[in-house]
Amino acid sequence: MRRNTLTANILKAAAAGVAGALVLTACGGGGTATSGADSGKVVFWDTSGPSETPVFKKIAEACASKGGYQVDVQQVAFDQALNNYKTAAQGGQGPDVFRSEVAWVSQLAKNGLIQDLSGTDLAKDTSDFLDVPLGSTKYEGKSYGVPQVTDSLALMYNKKLLADAGVTPPKTWDELKSAAAKLGGEKSFFLNNDAYYALPFLYGAGGDLLDTSAKKIVVNSAQNVQGLQVAKGLLDAKAAQTALDPGNSYNNMQAAFSSGQVAMVVNGPWSVADYLKGDAFKDKTNLGIAPVPGATAGKGSAPVGGHDYVIRQGTKAKDSSVKFVQCMSTVESQAQVAKELGLLPTRKSAYDNADVQAQPTVTAFKPVITQAHSRPWIPEGGQLFDPLKTAYADVLAGKKDPKVALDEVAKAYKDQVVTDYAIG
């Protein structure tokens, strides 16, 4: 999954209405928008990518075989999944189980399109789940999902380039700036100008987008202004490069890092498979992963992403769906996903599994997850990124001062997103 897609096309879909064609690509046969009338059949919409779906399909079919029900795994394009689900569910159709991005759960719960799971076995004992991913499944004190996988952003680095330059992975942005001279200046770091990738600078400076408990918009805080100044400062010091066209920023970053043209980037576990196909990482051990730098060492912080299992409101296969989600969420299932795909478990005990401990991407991301910053788990959460994306790109391009840009974001939040919140 590409986070530029998440914070652009997909988060636009999150903010959009339910209009849209229902376009599916089924795994193993013709796709259908309807849930099986037989209560023993579970239709599962899998929103993962082509390299991931076969693994989820294999685990799903094993779960169905053990559980005594049928499962139909359908791969749904991620950039169409939310609107497709809303369109179908409002008409009493769609999947029984949906792989929802974490930012979608509260929106679907508010709209009455997913089951309240509070009275089911899925909500009886959640103590083994990591707290922050578990938080994404809650809405108004009730449980509406089960965490599937989690993710965050980390510093990815080319071990050989750093070693040849006598540089260790930087723990602060000042260290990264200082190391740039040894790494070829702008070839040191590629700065993706997408909103999701602005969050490590904001969170690392002690900022946030909203204070949901106080219903305040804090995106234009002094901490956030400082965070964007740090990001822009890397470009001004010729310690980093970025793309002039925000639409191509992610792809340009991927290509530059994969080929060895830049030494460091910030990205998530979903990107590792692509990097390992590049010339710079034909030797897989050349890829290094460390926590994102911060204002001070050990104080870096990146956003939590990931996916949850949710069950459609009105499904005719509720009992089978509960069994399905239970099975897909076991330590064993999560360990298999981690082993084969390098995706991060949401269960604490899964990290004790031998296969998980042997998976290099998961092992590297474990300290990243422990200090990851939760996002606002509100129905409007998906709409927070478009205004920030524009502002961040403008700041990095030198078109706007960070304070001016963030004041405009705050106004957009107030006018269009969380109208009942106060600014500051």
Residue pairs with C-beta under 8 A, 6 or more apart in sequence:
1 48
1 49
1 78
1 270
2 250
2 270
2 271
3 194
3 196
3 197
3 250
3 267
3 268
3 270
3 305
4 192
4 194
4 196
4 249
4 250
4 251
5 78
5 79
5 250
6 101
6 196
6 305
7 194
7 195
7 196
7 385
7 386
7 389
8 194
8 247
8 385
8 386
8 389
9 79
10 78
10 79
10 82
10 101
10 382
11 103
11 382
11 383
11 385
11 386
12 386
13 20
13 79
13 80
13 82
13 83
14 82
14 103
14 104
14 107
14 382
14 383
15 382
15 383
15 386
16 83
17 83
18 83
18 86
18 87
18 90
19 83
19 87
20 80
20 83
20 84
20 87
21 84
22 33
22 84
22 87
22 88
23 77
23 80
23 84
24 31
24 32
24 33
24 45
24 74
24 75
24 76
24 77
24 84
25 31
25 74
25 75
25 76
25 77
26 32
26 72
26 74
26 75
27 46
27 53
27 54
27 57
27 73
27 74
27 75
28 57
28 73
31 74
32 43
32 72
32 74
33 84
33 88
33 93
33 94
34 43
34 88
34 93
34 94
35 43
35 93
35 94
35 95
35 96
35 312
35 315
35 316
35 317
36 42
36 43
36 70
36 72
36 96
36 316
36 317
37 316
38 70
38 316
38 317
39 316
39 317
39 318
39 319
39 320
40 68
40 69
40 70
40 317
40 320
41 69
41 70
41 71
41 72
41 96
41 317
41 320
42 64
42 69
42 70
42 71
42 72
42 96
42 97
42 317
42 320
42 321
42 324
43 71
43 72
43 74
43 94
43 95
43 96
43 97
43 317
44 60
44 71
44 72
44 73
44 74
44 95
44 96
44 97
44 98
44 99
44 324
45 74
45 76
45 81
45 85
45 94
45 95
45 97
45 98
45 99
46 52
46 53
46 56
46 57
46 60
46 73
46 74
46 75
46 76
46 99
47 75
47 76
47 77
47 78
47 81
47 98
47 99
47 100
47 101
47 307
48 56
48 75
48 78
48 99
48 307
49 78
49 270
50 75
51 273
51 341
52 341
52 343
53 73
53 75
55 336
55 337
55 340
55 341
56 73
56 99
56 328
56 337
57 73
59 328
59 333
59 336
59 337
60 71
60 73
60 324
60 328
61 71
61 73
63 71
63 323
63 324
63 327
63 328
63 333
64 70
64 71
64 324
66 327
67 320
67 323
67 324
67 327
69 317
69 320
69 323
69 324
71 324
74 95
76 84
76 85
78 101
81 98
81 99
82 101
82 104
84 94
85 94
85 95
85 98
85 100
85 108
85 113
86 108
86 111
86 113
88 94
88 95
89 108
89 113
89 114
89 312
89 313
89 314
90 113
92 314
94 312
95 312
96 311
96 312
96 315
96 316
96 317
96 318
96 320
96 321
96 324
97 309
97 310
97 311
97 312
97 321
97 324
97 325
98 114
98 309
98 310
98 311
98 312
99 148
99 307
99 308
99 309
100 108
100 114
100 145
100 307
100 308
100 309
100 310
101 305
101 306
101 307
102 133
102 136
102 304
102 305
102 306
102 307
102 308
102 375
102 377
103 136
103 375
103 377
103 381
103 382
104 382
105 114
105 136
105 137
105 139
105 144
105 145
105 308
105 310
105 377
106 136
106 138
106 139
106 144
106 377
106 378
106 379
106 381
107 379
107 380
107 381
107 382
108 114
108 144
108 310
109 116
109 139
109 140
109 142
109 144
109 379
110 139
110 379
111 379
112 313
113 312
113 313
114 144
114 145
114 310
114 311
114 312
114 313
115 144
115 310
115 311
115 312
115 313
115 315
115 318
116 142
116 143
116 144
117 123
117 142
117 143
117 144
117 145
117 146
117 311
117 322
118 142
118 143
120 322
121 322
121 326
122 143
122 146
122 322
122 325
122 326
122 329
123 143
126 134
126 143
128 331
128 347
128 348
128 349
129 146
129 147
129 346
129 347
129 348
130 147
130 150
130 346
130 347
130 348
130 369
132 150
132 304
132 372
132 374
133 147
133 150
133 304
133 306
133 308
133 346
134 147
134 346
135 374
135 377
136 145
136 147
136 304
136 306
136 308
136 374
136 375
136 377
137 143
137 144
137 145
137 146
137 147
137 308
138 144
138 377
139 377
139 379
144 310
145 308
145 309
145 310
146 308
146 309
146 325
146 329
147 306
147 307
147 308
147 329
147 346
148 306
148 307
148 308
148 309
148 328
148 329
148 346
149 306
149 307
149 334
149 337
149 343
149 344
149 345
149 346
150 304
150 305
150 306
150 344
150 345
150 346
150 369
150 372
151 268
151 269
151 270
151 304
151 305
151 306
151 343
151 344
151 365
152 268
152 302
152 303
152 304
152 305
152 365
152 368
152 369
152 372
153 196
153 197
153 199
153 200
153 266
153 267
153 268
153 292
153 302
153 303
153 368
154 266
154 267
154 268
154 269
154 289
154 290
154 291
154 292
154 302
154 364
154 365
154 368
155 169
155 170
155 264
155 265
155 266
155 289
155 290
155 291
155 292
155 293
156 257
156 264
156 265
156 266
156 267
156 271
156 275
156 287
156 288
156 289
157 169
157 263
157 264
157 287
157 288
157 289
157 290
158 257
158 260
158 263
158 264
158 280
158 281
158 286
158 287
158 288
159 285
159 286
159 287
159 288
160 286
161 183
161 260
161 263
162 168
162 169
162 183
162 263
162 264
162 288
165 179
165 182
165 183
165 263
166 182
167 179
167 182
167 183
167 263
169 288
169 290
170 176
170 178
170 179
170 264
170 293
171 290
171 291
171 293
171 294
171 297
171 298
171 300
172 293
172 294
172 295
172 296
172 297
173 201
173 204
173 230
173 233
173 234
173 293
173 294
173 295
175 293
176 188
176 189
176 234
176 239
176 240
176 264
176 293
177 233
177 234
177 237
177 239
179 188
179 239
180 186
180 188
180 189
180 237
180 238
180 239
180 240
183 263
183 264
184 263
185 238
185 239
186 238
186 239
186 240
186 241
187 241
187 261
187 262
187 263
188 239
188 240
188 262
188 263
188 264
189 234
189 239
189 240
189 241
189 262
189 263
189 264
189 265
190 240
190 241
190 242
190 252
190 253
190 256
190 257
190 262
190 264
190 265
191 197
191 231
191 234
191 235
191 240
191 241
191 242
191 396
192 242
192 243
192 249
192 250
192 253
192 265
192 266
192 267
193 242
193 243
193 246
193 249
193 392
193 393
193 396
193 397
194 246
194 249
194 250
194 389
194 392
194 393
195 385
195 386
195 388
195 389
195 392
196 303
196 305
196 385
197 266
198 227
198 228
198 231
198 388
198 392
199 302
199 303
199 373
200 266
200 292
200 300
200 301
200 302
200 303
201 227
201 228
201 230
201 231
202 208
202 209
202 219
202 223
202 224
202 227
202 228
203 227
203 301
203 302
203 303
203 373
204 227
204 292
204 293
204 294
204 295
204 299
204 300
204 301
205 223
205 224
205 226
205 227
205 230
205 295
206 223
206 295
207 218
207 219
207 221
207 223
207 224
207 226
207 227
208 218
208 219
208 221
208 224
208 373
209 217
209 218
209 219
209 375
209 376
209 384
209 388
209 413
210 216
210 217
210 218
210 219
210 376
210 378
210 384
210 413
210 418
210 421
211 218
212 376
212 377
212 378
215 418
215 420
215 421
215 422
216 421
216 422
216 423
216 424
217 410
217 413
217 414
217 418
217 421
217 422
217 423
217 424
218 224
218 424
219 384
219 388
219 406
219 409
219 410
219 413
220 403
220 406
220 407
220 409
220 410
220 423
220 424
221 406
221 424
224 402
224 406
225 402
225 403
225 406
228 392
228 395
228 402
228 405
228 406
229 402
230 295
231 392
231 395
231 396
232 395
232 396
232 398
232 402
234 240
235 241
235 242
235 396
241 256
241 262
242 249
242 396
243 249
243 252
243 253
244 397
246 389
246 393
249 393
253 262
253 265
253 267
254 271
254 274
254 275
255 261
256 262
256 265
257 264
257 265
257 267
257 275
257 278
257 280
258 274
258 275
258 277
258 278
258 279
258 280
258 281
259 278
259 279
259 280
260 278
260 279
260 280
266 292
266 302
268 305
269 342
269 343
269 344
269 361
269 362
269 365
270 343
272 287
272 342
272 361
273 342
275 281
275 287
276 284
276 287
280 286
281 287
284 360
288 364
289 361
289 364
289 365
289 368
290 364
291 298
291 300
291 302
291 367
291 368
291 371
292 300
292 301
292 302
292 368
293 300
294 300
294 301
300 371
301 371
301 372
301 373
302 368
302 371
302 372
302 373
303 372
303 373
303 375
304 369
304 372
304 373
304 374
304 375
306 344
306 346
309 325
309 328
309 329
311 318
311 321
311 322
311 325
315 321
327 333
329 346
329 347
331 345
331 347
331 349
331 350
331 353
334 345
334 346
334 347
334 350
334 356
335 345
335 350
335 353
335 355
335 356
336 355
337 343
337 345
338 344
338 345
338 350
338 353
338 355
338 356
338 359
338 362
339 355
339 356
339 358
339 359
342 359
342 360
342 361
342 362
343 362
344 362
344 365
344 366
344 369
345 351
345 356
345 362
350 356
351 357
351 362
351 366
356 362
357 363
375 381
376 384
378 418
380 417
380 418
383 416
383 417
384 413
384 417
387 408
387 409
387 412
387 413
387 416
387 417
388 409
391 400
391 405
391 406
391 408
391 409
392 405
394 400
394 405
395 401
395 402
395 405
400 408
410 423
410 424
411 423
413 421
413 423
414 421
414 422
414 423
